Amino acid sequence: MSRSDNKFPFRESQKQAGFSLVVVLVFMMVIMMLGITAMQAAGLQERMASHSRDRAIALQATETTLREGEAATREISAFDGDSSCTNAFCSTGNAPDLYSYTWDDAKSATASSSELSATLATSPRYFIEYTGLIPNPGSGGPAKTFRVTAHSTGQNSSTIVTLQSAFYPVK
């Protein structure tokens, strides 16, 4: 009997059809797992980039606020800070504790020059602490020194940047 006389000419290929389905399903599962992993990695990278951008915005706002506080020290002719640390001017040793301070009272001033304020979670603030006198290298007389502390958030209120500078105004 010849092969063409066989009643079931496709019998051998029908046995292999089930095995092909299993192989294709395994490949589909592997490809699906790779796709899910790639999507998760892309989502993580996007969140990291967003946080990095928010941190940069907060840093820029804080630096601008710090410069505004430094400029305010130039306007101080005679030190007018008191022990209660009002109007953002504090006497030596009476500045708020940075780790517990809430930045929402009269001990700090709201920055007015920050162009980024509209996009921030809270307004940037600063306070100035008088730290004493040092010899002024320019005039030979004593120079008043100040510590300016600035604080700002990013667009997200959990992104916080605080900066300080030791400063003596040159008039």
C-alpha positions as CSV (number, residue, x, y, z in Angstrom):
1,M,0.0,0.0,0.0
2,S,1.4,3.3,-1.0
3,R,1.4,6.4,1.2
4,S,-1.2,8.1,-0.9
5,D,-3.6,5.2,-0.2
6,N,-3.5,5.8,3.5
7,K,-7.0,6.7,4.9
8,F,-5.5,9.2,7.3
9,P,-2.9,11.1,5.5
10,F,-2.6,13.9,8.1
11,R,-2.3,11.8,11.2
12,E,1.4,12.4,11.8
13,S,1.1,16.2,11.6
14,Q,-2.0,16.2,13.9
15,K,0.2,14.7,16.7
16,Q,2.6,17.6,16.5
17,A,-0.1,20.3,16.6
18,G,-0.5,20.1,20.4
19,F,3.2,20.4,21.0
20,S,3.5,23.5,18.8
21,L,0.7,25.2,20.8
22,V,2.6,24.6,24.1
23,V,5.8,26.1,22.6
24,V,4.0,29.2,21.3
25,L,2.3,29.7,24.7
26,V,5.6,29.5,26.5
27,F,7.1,32.1,24.1
28,M,4.1,34.3,24.6
29,M,4.5,34.1,28.4
30,V,8.2,35.0,28.2
31,I,7.5,38.0,25.9
32,M,4.7,39.2,28.2
33,M,7.0,39.0,31.3
34,L,9.7,41.0,29.4
35,G,7.1,43.6,28.4
36,I,5.8,44.0,32.0
37,T,9.3,44.3,33.3
38,A,10.2,47.0,30.7
39,M,7.0,48.9,31.6
40,Q,7.8,48.8,35.3
41,A,11.4,50.0,34.7
42,A,10.1,52.9,32.5
43,G,7.6,53.9,35.2
44,L,10.4,53.9,37.8
45,Q,12.7,56.0,35.6
46,E,9.8,58.5,35.0
47,R,9.2,58.8,38.8
48,M,13.0,59.3,39.4
49,A,13.1,62.0,36.7
50,S,10.1,63.7,38.2
51,H,11.6,63.7,41.7
52,S,14.9,65.0,40.3
53,R,13.1,67.9,38.5
54,D,11.1,68.7,41.6
55,R,14.3,68.8,43.7
56,A,16.0,71.1,41.2
57,I,13.0,73.5,41.3
58,A,13.1,73.5,45.1
59,L,16.8,74.1,45.1
60,Q,16.5,77.1,42.6
61,A,13.7,78.6,44.8
62,T,15.8,78.2,47.9
63,E,18.9,79.7,46.4
64,T,16.8,82.7,45.2
65,T,15.4,83.1,48.7
66,L,18.9,82.8,50.2
67,R,20.1,85.7,48.0
68,E,17.1,87.8,48.9
69,G,17.9,87.2,52.6
70,E,21.5,88.2,52.0
71,A,20.3,91.4,50.2
72,A,18.1,92.2,53.3
73,T,21.2,92.2,55.5
74,R,22.6,95.1,53.5
75,E,19.6,97.2,54.7
76,I,20.4,96.6,58.4
77,S,22.2,99.8,59.6
78,A,22.1,99.0,63.3
79,F,21.2,95.4,64.2
80,D,17.5,95.5,65.1
81,G,17.0,91.8,66.0
82,D,15.7,90.9,69.4
83,S,15.6,87.8,71.6
84,S,12.2,86.8,70.3
85,C,13.4,86.5,66.7
86,T,10.6,88.6,65.1
87,N,10.4,89.9,61.6
88,A,13.0,87.3,60.4
89,F,15.9,89.0,62.3
90,C,17.3,86.9,65.2
91,S,19.9,87.7,67.7
92,T,22.9,85.4,68.3
93,G,21.7,82.0,69.4
94,N,18.0,82.7,69.2
95,A,17.4,81.4,65.7
96,P,14.8,78.6,65.3
97,D,16.0,75.0,65.4
98,L,16.0,73.8,61.8
99,Y,15.0,70.3,62.7
100,S,11.7,71.2,64.4
101,Y,10.9,74.6,62.9
102,T,7.6,74.8,60.9
103,W,8.5,77.9,58.8
104,D,5.0,79.4,59.1
105,D,5.3,82.2,61.8
106,A,6.8,85.6,62.3
107,K,10.3,84.3,62.9
108,S,10.8,84.0,59.1
109,A,10.0,86.2,56.2
110,T,8.2,85.1,53.0
111,A,10.4,85.6,49.9
112,S,9.0,88.1,47.5
113,S,11.4,87.8,44.6
114,S,11.0,84.1,43.8
115,E,9.5,83.7,40.4
116,L,8.9,80.0,41.1
117,S,6.5,80.7,44.0
118,A,3.4,80.0,41.9
119,T,4.5,76.5,41.2
120,L,5.7,75.5,44.7
121,A,3.7,73.7,47.3
122,T,4.5,76.5,49.9
123,S,6.1,79.9,49.7
124,P,9.9,80.1,50.2
125,R,10.9,81.6,53.5
126,Y,14.1,82.8,55.2
127,F,15.4,84.2,58.5
128,I,18.6,86.1,59.4
129,E,20.6,85.5,62.5
130,Y,23.2,88.0,63.7
131,T,26.4,86.0,64.5
132,G,28.7,88.8,65.8
133,L,31.6,90.9,64.6
134,I,34.7,90.0,62.6
135,P,37.6,92.1,61.4
136,N,36.6,93.7,58.1
137,P,39.5,93.1,55.6
138,G,38.4,96.0,53.5
139,S,38.2,98.8,56.0
140,G,40.0,97.3,58.9
141,G,37.1,98.0,61.3
142,P,34.7,95.3,62.5
143,A,32.1,93.9,60.2
144,K,28.7,92.5,61.3
145,T,28.2,88.9,60.3
146,F,25.0,87.1,59.7
147,R,23.8,83.6,59.0
148,V,21.0,83.5,56.5
149,T,18.8,80.4,56.4
150,A,16.4,79.8,53.5
151,H,13.8,77.1,53.1
152,S,11.6,76.0,50.2
153,T,9.6,73.1,48.9
154,G,9.2,71.8,45.4
155,Q,5.9,71.3,43.6
156,N,5.4,68.3,46.0
157,S,5.3,69.3,49.7
158,S,7.6,66.4,50.6
159,T,10.5,67.8,48.5
160,I,12.2,70.2,50.9
161,V,15.5,72.1,50.5
162,T,17.1,74.2,53.3
163,L,20.3,76.2,52.7
164,Q,22.4,78.5,54.9
165,S,25.1,81.0,54.2
166,A,27.5,82.9,56.5
167,F,27.5,86.4,55.2
168,Y,28.8,89.9,56.0
169,P,27.3,92.7,53.9
170,V,29.7,94.8,52.0
171,K,28.4,98.3,51.6
